[in-house]
Amino acid sequence: MLVLTRKSGEAIRIGDDIRIVVVEVKENQVKIGIEAPQTKPVHREEIYLKIQEDNIRASALPRDIAEKLKGKNGK
């Protein structure tokens, strides 16, 4: 893990298209802003993990149930 020190208003770049800016530092909380292309999803980690869990669970559904959920059977 790379650990960097930044002050409010300073930024970090990831490649050419992602910029992370420290917006505010207050007590034990840091507010950050993220500029990234819309093609790169950005989620809080707990949301990302929930999405992954849901995807794994959905991939284990029997095919007929998965098709009904997608609406391909016209019901």
Secondary structure, DSSP 8 states (H G I E B T S, - for coil): -------TT-EEEETTTEEEEEEEEETTEEEEEEE--TTS----HHHHHHHHHHHHHHHTS-HHHHHHHHTTT--
